[in-house]
Amino acid sequence: MTARFATMYSLAGRVALVTGASRGIGAAIARVLAQMGAAVAVNHLDDAKAAEALVAELGAAGGKARAYDVDVARRDVATALVAAAERDLGPIDVLVVCAARSIHAKLEDVRDDDLEAQLDAHFRATVRLLNATVPAMARRGFGRVVAIGSIVQEAPLATLPVYSAMKAAQLALIRGLAVRHAAQGVTLNCVSPGLVRTERNAWRREPGGDWDAFARTCSHARRAGEPEEVACAVAMFCAPGASFVTGENLFVAGGAQIPGRREDAGP
C-alpha cells in the first residue's frame, strides 16, 4: 500500500542538526524541518540573539529546538557538537551543512590564512561532521545529509576561486559517501543556490546599491531567490519519501546553471 503523502514528508520523532542556522538560508531550513516535525539543533557562531529568537519561534509553533554556539571549522568541534545535540534532543537523523565562509580575492591575492580558513569552513568541517553523524545513521538504517553548495560550482567567479573549489570538493565528498551508504538507508545530496536574498548581500540593497539590476541578470528567472525556496529543496531531500534519491546536486538558481545569455531569457 502506498504511504500517505504526509507520512512521506514527515520527520516526526527525528532530530536534525543544521549548521550556520541562525539567519538566512540556514534559518529557513531549520524552520521547514521543524514544520516537518523534526527537533532542530540550531548551530551558529557568535549570533546568540538571532539563534535564540529562532529557537523561541520554533518552540512557540509547537516544535523543539536548541541553539549551539560553536565554530564548526575548528578541529575539535564536530564530535562535541553532535554529542551535545544528541544529549539534548536525541540521535541525529538529519544533517544539513550550511555554515559557509567566502573570501573574495583573485587566486594570486589569496593569503595562506584565507586559504586555510576556507578549507576549514567548507571541506574539513564537512568531513568531521560526516564522520560524527553518518556511521550512526547507517547503523540505525536511516539518515539524510544535505550539503549546501553554490552556483559557483557550475559558473565560477574570478574572485571566488577557492570558495568555488571547496564547494566542488564538498560535492565530490558527498557523492562518494552516497555510494558507500546507499544500501544502508542513508542518502547524501547537495543543494546549490544561486543568488539568494540574505543578509550576506544586504549591502547591495542599501541606497545607491545595485541589487535590482544585479538580480535581474543573475538568473534566467530575472530575479534572486528567497531562503525559503532553498529550504523547500532541502526538505525534499530530507523527506523519508526521498529514500531512492542520493548523490544528487540540485541547483536552486532560477536556471542560472543553464548556459545562455540571461538578458535574452523570457518573453
C-alpha positions as CSV (number, residue, x, y, z in Angstrom):
1,M,0.0,0.0,0.0
2,T,1.4,3.4,-1.0
3,A,2.3,5.5,2.0
4,R,0.3,8.7,2.6
5,F,1.9,11.8,1.2
6,A,2.1,13.5,4.6
7,T,3.9,10.5,6.0
8,M,6.4,10.6,3.2
9,Y,7.3,14.1,4.2
10,S,7.1,13.7,8.0
11,L,10.2,13.9,10.2
12,A,8.2,13.5,13.4
13,G,10.4,11.9,16.0
14,R,13.5,12.7,14.1
15,V,16.3,15.1,15.1
16,A,18.0,17.5,12.6
17,L,21.3,19.4,13.0
18,V,21.6,22.5,10.8
19,T,24.9,24.3,10.8
20,G,25.0,28.1,10.1
21,A,21.3,28.1,11.1
22,S,20.8,31.4,12.9
23,R,19.9,33.5,9.8
24,G,19.2,33.4,6.1
25,I,19.2,30.1,4.3
26,G,20.1,28.1,7.4
27,A,17.3,29.6,9.5
28,A,14.8,28.9,6.7
29,I,16.0,25.3,6.6
30,A,15.6,25.0,10.3
31,R,12.0,26.3,10.1
32,V,10.9,23.9,7.4
33,L,12.5,20.9,9.1
34,A,10.7,21.9,12.3
35,Q,7.5,22.2,10.3
36,M,8.1,18.6,9.1
37,G,8.2,17.5,12.7
38,A,11.9,17.3,13.5
39,A,13.6,18.6,16.6
40,V,16.2,21.0,15.4
41,A,19.7,21.7,16.7
42,V,20.5,25.3,15.6
43,N,24.2,25.7,15.2
44,H,25.6,29.3,14.9
45,L,28.8,31.3,15.6
46,D,28.6,34.3,17.8
47,D,25.0,35.0,16.8
48,A,23.2,34.1,20.0
49,K,20.4,36.7,19.8
50,A,19.2,35.6,16.4
51,A,19.7,31.9,17.2
52,E,17.7,32.1,20.5
53,A,15.0,34.1,18.7
54,L,14.7,31.3,16.1
55,V,14.6,28.6,18.9
56,A,11.8,30.6,20.6
57,E,10.0,30.9,17.3
58,L,10.1,27.2,16.7
59,G,9.1,26.4,20.2
60,A,6.1,28.8,20.0
61,A,5.0,26.9,16.9
62,G,5.0,23.6,18.8
63,G,8.4,22.4,17.9
64,K,11.5,21.6,19.8
65,A,14.9,23.3,19.2
66,R,18.2,24.1,20.9
67,A,20.9,26.6,20.0
68,Y,24.7,25.7,19.9
69,D,27.2,28.5,19.6
70,V,30.3,26.8,18.2
71,D,32.6,27.2,15.2
72,V,32.3,24.0,13.2
73,A,35.5,25.0,11.3
74,R,37.5,24.2,14.4
75,R,39.2,20.8,14.6
76,D,37.8,19.8,17.9
77,V,34.2,20.9,17.5
78,A,32.2,18.4,15.4
79,T,32.2,15.5,17.8
80,A,31.4,17.7,20.8
81,L,28.6,19.5,18.9
82,V,26.9,16.3,17.9
83,A,27.3,14.8,21.4
84,A,25.7,17.9,22.9
85,A,22.8,17.9,20.4
86,E,22.2,14.2,20.9
87,R,22.2,14.6,24.7
88,D,19.6,17.4,24.5
89,L,17.5,16.2,21.6
90,G,18.3,12.6,20.7
91,P,20.3,10.8,17.9
92,I,20.9,12.9,14.8
93,D,18.9,11.7,11.8
94,V,19.3,14.7,9.5
95,L,22.4,16.7,8.9
96,V,22.4,19.9,6.9
97,V,25.8,21.5,6.4
98,C,25.0,25.2,5.7
99,A,27.8,27.1,7.5
100,A,30.0,28.8,5.0
101,R,32.8,31.3,4.6
102,S,33.6,33.1,1.3
103,I,36.5,35.4,0.9
104,H,36.6,37.4,-2.3
105,A,40.1,37.6,-3.9
106,K,41.8,36.6,-7.1
107,L,43.9,33.5,-6.7
108,E,47.2,35.3,-6.7
109,D,45.9,37.5,-3.9
110,V,44.6,34.7,-1.6
111,R,46.6,34.7,1.6
112,D,47.6,31.4,3.2
113,D,45.4,32.3,6.2
114,D,42.4,32.9,4.0
115,L,43.0,29.6,2.1
116,E,43.2,27.7,5.4
117,A,40.0,29.4,6.7
118,Q,38.0,28.3,3.7
119,L,39.5,24.8,3.7
120,D,38.4,24.5,7.4
121,A,35.0,26.0,6.9
122,H,33.9,24.0,3.9
123,F,35.9,20.8,3.4
124,R,37.4,19.8,6.7
125,A,34.3,20.8,8.7
126,T,32.1,18.7,6.4
127,V,34.4,15.7,6.8
128,R,34.3,15.9,10.5
129,L,30.6,16.4,10.7
130,L,30.0,13.4,8.4
131,N,32.3,11.3,10.5
132,A,30.4,12.3,13.6
133,T,27.0,11.5,12.3
134,V,26.8,9.2,9.3
135,P,28.2,6.0,10.8
136,A,25.5,6.1,13.5
137,M,22.8,6.8,10.9
138,A,23.9,3.8,8.9
139,R,23.7,1.6,12.0
140,R,20.2,2.8,12.6
141,G,19.2,2.3,9.0
142,F,18.0,5.9,8.4
143,G,19.8,9.2,7.6
144,R,19.6,12.3,5.5
145,V,22.5,14.5,4.7
146,V,22.3,17.7,2.6
147,A,25.3,20.0,2.0
148,I,24.6,23.5,0.8
149,G,26.7,24.1,-2.3
150,S,26.7,27.1,-4.7
151,I,26.1,28.1,-8.3
152,V,29.8,28.9,-8.5
153,Q,30.5,25.2,-8.8
154,E,28.9,25.4,-12.3
155,A,29.6,29.1,-13.0
156,P,32.8,30.2,-11.2
157,L,33.6,33.7,-10.3
158,A,37.1,35.1,-10.8
159,T,37.1,36.5,-7.3
160,L,36.0,33.3,-5.6
161,P,38.4,30.6,-6.9
162,V,38.9,28.9,-3.5
163,Y,35.3,29.0,-2.5
164,S,34.3,27.5,-5.8
165,A,36.9,24.7,-5.5
166,M,35.8,24.0,-1.9
167,K,32.1,23.6,-2.9
168,A,33.1,21.3,-5.8
169,A,35.2,19.2,-3.4
170,Q,32.3,19.1,-0.9
171,L,30.1,17.8,-3.7
172,A,32.6,15.0,-4.6
173,L,32.8,14.1,-0.9
174,I,29.0,13.8,-0.6
175,R,28.7,11.7,-3.7
176,G,31.5,9.4,-2.6
177,L,29.7,8.7,0.7
178,A,26.3,8.4,-1.1
179,V,27.8,5.4,-3.0
180,R,29.0,3.9,0.2
181,H,25.8,4.2,2.3
182,A,23.0,3.9,-0.3
183,A,22.1,0.4,0.8
184,Q,22.0,1.4,4.4
185,G,19.1,3.9,4.3
186,V,21.3,6.9,4.3
187,T,21.1,9.4,1.5
188,L,23.5,12.3,0.9
189,N,22.8,15.1,-1.6
190,C,23.7,18.7,-2.3
191,V,21.5,21.8,-2.9
192,S,23.3,24.6,-4.7
193,P,21.7,28.0,-4.6
194,G,22.3,30.9,-7.0
195,L,21.9,34.5,-5.8
196,V,19.6,34.5,-2.8
197,R,18.3,37.5,-0.8
198,T,20.2,37.1,2.5
199,E,22.0,39.4,5.0
200,R,25.3,38.5,3.4
201,N,24.4,40.5,0.3
202,A,22.3,43.2,2.1
203,W,24.9,45.8,1.1
204,R,23.6,45.6,-2.4
205,R,20.2,46.7,-1.3
206,E,21.4,49.8,0.6
207,P,20.5,53.2,-1.0
208,G,22.6,53.5,-4.1
209,G,23.2,49.8,-4.3
210,D,22.9,47.7,-7.5
211,W,20.5,45.0,-6.2
212,D,17.7,45.3,-8.7
213,A,19.9,45.4,-11.8
214,F,22.2,42.7,-10.4
215,A,19.3,40.4,-9.5
216,R,17.8,40.7,-13.0
217,T,20.9,39.5,-14.6
218,C,21.9,36.7,-12.1
219,S,19.4,34.1,-13.5
220,H,17.1,33.3,-16.3
221,A,14.3,33.9,-13.9
222,R,15.4,37.6,-13.8
223,R,15.3,37.7,-10.0
224,A,17.1,36.5,-7.0
225,G,15.9,33.6,-4.9
226,E,14.5,33.6,-1.4
227,P,15.9,31.5,1.5
228,E,12.6,29.6,1.7
229,E,13.0,28.4,-1.9
230,V,16.3,26.8,-1.0
231,A,14.7,25.3,2.2
232,C,12.0,23.7,0.1
233,A,14.6,21.8,-2.0
234,V,16.4,20.7,1.2
235,A,13.1,19.5,2.6
236,M,12.6,17.2,-0.4
237,F,16.0,15.6,0.1
238,C,15.4,15.2,3.8
239,A,11.9,13.6,3.4
240,P,11.6,9.9,4.2
241,G,9.9,9.5,0.8
242,A,13.1,10.6,-0.9
243,S,14.8,7.3,0.0
244,F,15.8,6.5,-3.6
245,V,17.4,9.8,-4.3
246,T,21.1,10.1,-3.4
247,G,24.3,11.6,-4.8
248,E,22.5,14.4,-6.5
249,N,23.2,18.1,-6.8
250,L,20.1,20.3,-7.2
251,F,20.6,23.9,-8.3
252,V,18.1,26.3,-6.9
253,A,19.2,29.2,-9.0
254,G,16.5,30.3,-11.4
255,G,18.2,28.4,-14.2
256,A,21.5,30.2,-13.8
257,Q,23.3,26.9,-14.3
258,I,21.9,26.7,-17.8
259,P,24.3,28.3,-20.4
260,G,22.9,31.2,-22.4
261,R,22.6,35.0,-22.4
262,R,20.5,35.8,-19.4
263,E,19.3,39.1,-20.8
264,D,17.6,37.2,-23.6
265,A,15.7,35.0,-21.2
266,G,11.9,35.1,-21.1
267,P,9.3,36.6,-23.5
